[in-house]
Amino acid sequence: MLVRSDEKVPIARLLTFLEHGERMAHDCARAQAILVPDAGSSRFLFSQARQEAAHALVFQGAIAWLAPKHLGDAPFLPALEAYRKMLDDALARQDVLETFLAEQVILEGLGEVILTRIEEGLTKRAAPFGRLRRILLKQEEAHHGFGRRMLEQAMAEGRIDAETLRRRAETYLALTDQMVLTLSHLFESIAEDPTVWAQDVRRFLPEWLTQAPMADGR
């Protein structure tokens, strides 16, 4: 079973959104690699930047396969630009922990949600490049896991606490919700519920970020 003709353009436009996200992730990871103090994290982040650039090219190839006439036809997403500005501001302040929260944890979480759902659909439709798509998803999972570990280490060392991270996450998460809802017509055209996708983003977030503290502060 192949992708139906009426599904190609909406899937291509969703992939275009992801391509823009990958380019933002590439720029962020390169900046983070310079800001982090230890060589091991810097190497990981430079590697992530290279992978994000490669992912953008993979998405371009998939878009060209699905709907070549719509290559570069990105949906207008003010929320994505607002997200980029907040992330750039955090980088300018050299607030590396906030950038890990915004890029590796939240944005990569959104990317995982969309990629996982699209991968399920493309697998059912016997789409090509399956192994390449699976490698890409594994790399995104690694980036997400790295960000979580960096923040958990910072909390363990007392450099930040979960409540501060929850407060900072509120605006970023509100923007990801706006992105998904702006793309709702694309989700609906491939028989997907956009509100479910928005809720799924929380599934990829650590419990310490999504659970409200108890009355005793725990």
Rosetta blueprint (number, residue, H / E / L):
1 M L
2 L L
3 V L
4 R L
5 S H
6 D H
7 E H
8 K H
9 V H
10 P H
11 I H
12 A H
13 R H
14 L H
15 L H
16 T H
17 F H
18 L H
19 E H
20 H H
21 G H
22 E H
23 R H
24 M H
25 A H
26 H H
27 D H
28 C H
29 A H
30 R H
31 A H
32 Q H
33 A H
34 I H
35 L H
36 V L
37 P L
38 D L
39 A H
40 G H
41 S H
42 S H
43 R H
44 F H
45 L H
46 F H
47 S H
48 Q H
49 A H
50 R H
51 Q H
52 E H
53 A H
54 A H
55 H H
56 A H
57 L H
58 V H
59 F H
60 Q H
61 G H
62 A H
63 I H
64 A H
65 W H
66 L H
67 A L
68 P H
69 K H
70 H H
71 L L
72 G L
73 D L
74 A L
75 P L
76 F L
77 L L
78 P H
79 A H
80 L H
81 E H
82 A H
83 Y H
84 R H
85 K H
86 M H
87 L H
88 D H
89 D H
90 A H
91 L H
92 A H
93 R L
94 Q L
95 D L
96 V H
97 L H
98 E H
99 T H
100 F H
101 L H
102 A H
103 E H
104 Q H
105 V H
106 I H
107 L H
108 E H
109 G H
110 L H
111 G H
112 E H
113 V H
114 I H
115 L H
116 T H
117 R H
118 I H
119 E H
120 E H
121 G H
122 L H
123 T H
124 K H
125 R L
126 A L
127 A L
128 P L
129 F L
130 G H
131 R H
132 L H
133 R H
134 R H
135 I H
136 L H
137 L H
138 K H
139 Q H
140 E H
141 E H
142 A H
143 H H
144 H H
145 G H
146 F H
147 G H
148 R H
149 R H
150 M H
151 L H
152 E H
153 Q H
154 A H
155 M H
156 A H
157 E L
158 G L
159 R L
160 I L
161 D L
162 A H
163 E H
164 T H
165 L H
166 R H
167 R H
168 R H
169 A H
170 E H
171 T H
172 Y H
173 L H
174 A H
175 L H
176 T H
177 D H
178 Q H
179 M H
180 V H
181 L H
182 T H
183 L L
184 S H
185 H H
186 L H
187 F H
188 E H
189 S H
190 I L
191 A L
192 E L
193 D L
194 P H
195 T H
196 V H
197 W H
198 A H
199 Q H
200 D H
201 V H
202 R H
203 R H
204 F L
205 L L
206 P L
207 E H
208 W H
209 L H
210 T H
211 Q L
212 A L
213 P L
214 M L
215 A L
216 D L
217 G L
218 R L
